[in-house]
Amino acid sequence: MAVQPEAYTVVKGEGLPIVIAHGMGVDHRSLMMLDDAFAEGTQRIYMDLPGYGRTSALPGIGGLPELADWFFDTVDELVGDNKRFALLGNSMGGALVRDTLSREPKRVAGMALIAPVVDPVMSHRRLAKHVVADANPQLTQSLPQDKVIDFVTMGVNQSFDAWRRYQRYILPGTKLCDRDANAKLGQRYWLDGDPEQRMGTYHGPTLIVTGQQDQIVGNEDQKALLPHYPNAVYKIIDPAGHNIHVDNPEAVKSLLAEWSKKLLKS
């Protein structure tokens, strides 16, 4: 069996572990702008997924099924066998944490999803229309196109503050993305089975946050998850695109603060 990569992690706080999974093309830093939202008594474990940041790519075919297996095994290594933990996933990370939850729901204290992938097949998704809330040509026309294209196409907030967040937390990870690993992942972008069908119903604290103008995963497919999560808080942030936490961090932080408090009572 090929040697599996060891996850690079950054750990903040002490208490109930919350394992945090980012999306495609970025690294753990993409979600660290939210760190001050979490309740005291939680330990946030930010990891680089394989092929991103400082974690080596998966060996072999390296698709989403293999990544899901790696993530599940890595969570055990990080928090310890049979110990309780919570999960937070953004975009592709949302698919990974749903998969892990479905395998051992009794160990999971709660789950939060930010703009999560529900159906990995893009053509199956019900997408929103990308509309920029406040265009800022003074900013976008002054930046090199290779740096600004994702900022413009993903987000709807083109303020200087949003750009500073993107520049600090998103751009560094995009520069460390393993393009070959990313391409392999794109060629096998599906899960082995539907997590919710495998799991049935999960009653722990659940948060699902979507963007009104998200043209990558939309905000409709996530509603289909709700019957499986009867205690879920479902929120559409407006205005916000796929990078909800870049466009509207305070709204996301407020929701995460309440969710993390519920974790400590579950």
Disulfide bonds with the S-S distance in Angstrom:
none
